[in-house]
């Protein structure tokens, strides 16, 4: 795999919030972001915020901490999402290094994994 040849840019960053209404007031009324109403219906409350061509996703989920309390699927935790032209090279590299990952539960072409510090990463094929 040629370095950086498949990476296109950052799609969104996610933040876990305890009070969605309070967070929306802060991000939309104080900071000035716009709420993107295209958020799909999911098993938990949340909101998508437009930040130029990128987004911040607010997730109202139980707070997770570093270490063993992190959910296996990084999409249910703080993570960065990155557009890619291909998922397969990333998937193969993770498998070759015997590193765990999960695929999107919605069926879309997205792969989730964690870095060595437990930070969540999402790679979305476009």
Secondary structure, DSSP 8 states (H G I E B T S, - for coil): --TTSSEEEEEEEEEE-S-HHHHHIIIIIII--EEETT----SSEEEEEEETTEEEEEEE-----SSTTS-SSGGGSSEEEEEES-SHHHHHHHHHTT---EE-TTSSSEEEEE-TT--EEEEEE-
